[in-house]
Amino acid sequence: MRYAQLVVGPAGSGKSTYCSAMQQHGVDTKRNIEVVNLDPAAEHFDYEPLVDIRELIHVQDTMEDEELHFGPNGGLVFCIEYLLENSDWLRDKMGEQEDDYILFDCPGQIELYTHLTAIRKLVKQLQDWNFSICSIFLVDVQFMTDGAKFLSGTMAALSVMVNLELPHVNILSKMDLLSKGARKRLDGFLEPDSHSILGDVELSGNTAFNEKHRKLTETIGKLIEDYSLVRFIPLNLKDHENLSDVLLTIDNIIQFGEDQDIKTKDFEEEDEEKDD
């Protein structure tokens, strides 16, 4: 069995930083964690990728091609579809090492995860290559500190969960950049409560829009609360214990390490000594 995290989320949510921190955490804890860059528009990241999609195709190629002439968003979609058509290239680059643990650093185009099928097809391909996969959806916590934004981020996370059909972890990134006041407001949302979310939306402005859609907002909040559909895990990359807890949660979801043999050497040696 091989193991993977599919790291997705909006542009600027900290996906590459997360991958870099996880890879370094693997070095610190004597674990081999590799990263595959699947963002054909990436300009800079701190990790050394095992595979880089830009060696196969770059988004700039699709924008400058006289026949294609895509914009940035269309170019990103084309690049992922081109990767699927050349999946043997990806498989050969990754190799087939048993117990691989790979993070796939994906592009920051949210449509790829909420309703398009390209990433889901990629997931199916990876599963065919014997990968146990968990999707990691990152959201910048600074955009989740009031009721309306938190509700919007929650719905985006739910769309990704439904579209990818994978075991799923939602992460609030950049917790170290949050002020104390914003952190206090956020604490009220981490355990979803339709009344607190609705109250915060009303406090943000008693507008005609809020009044018209009050019932819809309340229903969505209650749906999330009653069925425990979405939960977010705060992540502070400067807190190594927090990072370890997040990785342990993900490891349990993809069952990393559960098929390893139990070491019984010491016990066997003791039994042999008793027999003598």
C-alpha positions in Angstrom: 0.0 0.0 0.0 1.1 3.6 -0.8 -0.2 6.7 1.0 -1.0 10.2 -0.2 -2.4 13.6 0.8 -4.2 15.5 -1.9 -3.5 19.1 -0.7 -6.2 21.4 -2.2 -7.7 24.8 -1.5 -8.0 28.4 -2.9 -5.1 30.4 -4.1 -3.1 31.8 -1.2 -4.4 29.4 1.4 -0.9 28.1 2.1 -0.8 24.7 0.3 2.8 24.9 -0.7 3.9 26.2 2.7 1.9 23.3 4.3 3.7 20.7 2.1 7.1 22.2 2.8 6.4 22.2 6.6 5.1 18.6 6.5 8.2 17.5 4.5 10.5 19.1 7.0 8.5 17.6 9.9 9.2 14.2 8.2 12.9 14.9 8.3 12.8 15.9 12.0 10.9 12.8 12.9 12.9 10.5 10.6 10.0 9.9 8.2 10.3 10.0 4.4 7.6 12.4 3.1 7.8 13.4 -0.5 6.0 16.2 -2.4 4.7 16.2 -6.0 4.1 19.6 -7.4 0.9 19.6 -9.5 0.6 23.3 -9.9 1.8 24.2 -13.5 1.7 27.9 -12.6 3.9 27.7 -9.5 6.6 30.3 -9.3 8.3 29.4 -6.0 8.1 26.9 -3.2 10.6 25.8 -0.5 10.5 22.1 -0.9 12.4 19.9 -3.4 9.7 18.1 -5.4 9.8 14.4 -6.2 8.0 15.3 -9.4 7.2 18.7 -10.9 4.4 19.0 -13.5 6.2 22.0 -15.0 8.7 19.5 -16.5 5.8 18.1 -18.5 3.7 21.3 -19.2 3.7 24.8 -17.9 0.6 27.0 -17.8 2.5 29.7 -19.8 2.8 27.2 -22.6 -1.0 27.0 -23.0 -1.4 30.8 -22.9 1.3 31.5 -25.5 0.3 28.6 -27.9 -1.2 30.1 -31.0 -3.9 27.4 -31.2 -4.8 27.1 -27.6 -4.3 30.7 -26.4 -6.0 30.0 -23.0 -6.3 32.4 -20.1 -4.8 31.5 -16.7 -7.8 29.5 -15.4 -8.4 27.6 -18.7 -4.7 26.9 -18.9 -4.7 25.3 -15.4 -7.6 23.0 -16.3 -5.9 22.1 -19.6 -2.6 21.3 -17.8 -4.3 18.9 -15.4 -6.2 17.2 -18.3 -2.9 16.9 -20.2 -1.3 15.3 -17.2 -4.2 12.7 -17.1 -3.6 12.0 -20.8 0.1 11.4 -19.9 -0.3 9.6 -16.6 2.4 7.1 -17.5 4.9 10.0 -17.2 3.7 10.7 -13.7 3.9 7.0 -12.7 7.4 6.6 -14.1 8.6 9.8 -12.3 7.1 8.7 -8.9 8.3 5.1 -9.2 6.6 2.3 -7.4 8.1 2.2 -3.9 6.0 0.4 -1.4 4.9 2.5 1.6 5.5 5.7 -0.3 4.1 8.8 1.5 3.5 11.6 -0.9 1.8 15.0 -0.7 0.3 16.2 -4.0 0.5 20.1 -4.0 -2.4 21.1 -6.2 -3.2 24.3 -8.1 -5.1 27.1 -6.4 -8.1 27.1 -8.7 -11.1 26.2 -6.5 -13.3 25.1 -9.5 -11.0 22.1 -9.9 -12.2 20.7 -6.6 -15.8 22.0 -6.3 -17.4 20.9 -9.5 -14.9 20.0 -12.3 -14.0 16.3 -12.7 -10.3 16.4 -13.6 -9.0 16.1 -10.1 -11.4 13.3 -9.3 -10.1 11.4 -12.4 -6.6 11.9 -11.1 -7.7 10.5 -7.7 -9.1 7.4 -9.4 -5.8 7.0 -11.3 -3.8 7.2 -8.0 -6.1 4.7 -6.3 -5.5 2.3 -9.2 -1.8 2.7 -8.4 -2.5 1.4 -4.9 -2.6 4.8 -3.1 -4.7 5.3 0.0 -5.7 9.0 -0.3 -7.0 11.7 2.0 -8.0 15.2 0.7 -6.7 18.1 2.7 -8.7 21.3 2.1 -6.9 24.4 3.3 -8.6 27.7 4.0 -6.8 30.9 5.2 -8.2 31.5 8.7 -8.1 35.2 8.2 -11.1 34.8 5.8 -13.1 32.8 8.3 -13.5 35.1 11.3 -17.1 36.3 10.9 -20.3 34.4 10.5 -20.9 35.1 6.8 -17.4 34.2 5.8 -17.3 31.1 7.9 -20.5 29.9 6.4 -19.2 30.5 2.9 -16.0 28.7 3.6 -17.9 25.8 5.1 -20.1 25.5 2.0 -16.9 25.5 -0.2 -15.5 22.7 2.0 -18.7 20.7 1.7 -18.6 21.1 -2.1 -15.1 19.7 -2.3 -16.0 16.8 0.0 -19.0 15.9 -2.2 -17.1 16.3 -5.5 -13.9 14.4 -4.6 -15.6 11.6 -2.7 -12.5 11.0 -0.5 -11.8 10.8 3.2 -11.4 14.5 4.0 -9.8 16.9 6.5 -10.5 20.7 6.6 -7.7 22.8 7.9 -7.6 26.5 8.9 -4.1 27.6 7.9 -2.1 30.7 9.1 -3.3 30.5 12.7 -0.1 32.3 13.8 -1.2 35.4 11.9 -4.5 35.7 13.7 -5.1 38.4 16.3 -6.4 37.6 19.8 -9.7 39.2 19.1 -10.2 37.3 15.8 -9.2 34.1 17.5 -11.8 34.6 20.2 -14.5 35.1 17.5 -13.3 32.0 15.6 -13.6 29.8 18.7 -17.3 30.3 18.6 -17.5 28.8 15.1 -15.2 25.8 15.4 -18.0 23.8 17.0 -20.8 24.8 14.5 -23.8 26.5 16.2 -26.4 27.8 13.9 -27.5 30.4 16.4 -24.0 31.9 16.9 -23.3 32.0 13.2 -26.7 33.6 12.5 -26.2 36.1 15.3 -22.8 37.1 13.9 -24.2 37.6 10.4 -26.9 39.9 11.8 -24.4 41.9 13.8 -22.3 42.4 10.6 -25.1 44.5 9.3 -28.9 44.5 9.4 -29.2 44.8 5.6 -32.1 44.0 3.4 -30.0 41.1 1.9 -29.5 39.6 5.4 -33.1 40.0 6.3 -34.3 38.4 3.0 -32.0 35.4 3.3 -32.2 35.0 7.1 -34.1 31.7 6.8 -31.7 30.3 4.3 -28.7 31.2 6.4 -30.4 29.7 9.5 -31.3 26.4 7.6 -27.7 26.0 6.3 -26.2 26.6 9.7 -28.6 24.1 11.3 -27.9 21.5 8.6 -24.2 21.7 9.3 -24.7 21.6 13.1 -27.2 18.7 13.2 -25.4 16.4 10.8 -21.8 17.3 11.8 -21.0 17.7 8.1 -18.0 20.0 8.3 -15.3 20.4 11.0 -12.1 22.5 10.8 -8.8 21.8 12.4 -6.7 24.9 13.3 -3.1 24.7 12.1 -0.2 26.7 13.3 2.9 25.6 11.5 5.1 27.2 14.2 3.6 24.8 16.8 5.3 21.5 16.2 2.9 19.7 18.6 0.0 21.0 16.6 1.6 19.9 13.4 2.2 16.4 14.8 -1.4 16.2 15.9 -2.7 17.1 12.4 -0.4 14.5 10.8 -1.5 11.8 13.2 -5.1 12.5 12.4 -4.4 12.2 8.7 -2.3 9.1 9.2 -5.2 7.4 11.1 -7.6 8.3 8.3 -5.5 6.7 5.5 -4.4 3.9 7.9 -0.7 4.7 7.5 1.4 2.1 9.4 -1.4 -0.2 10.3 -0.2 -3.0 8.0 3.4 -3.0 9.4 4.5 -6.1 11.2 4.6 -6.0 14.9 8.2 -6.3 16.1 8.5 -9.3 18.4 12.3 -9.8 18.3 12.9 -8.9 21.9 10.2 -11.2 23.2 11.4 -14.1 21.1 15.0 -13.6 22.5 13.7 -13.6 26.1 11.7 -16.8 25.4 14.8 -18.5 24.0 16.9 -17.5 27.1 14.2 -19.0 29.4 14.2 -22.3 27.4 18.0 -22.5 27.9 
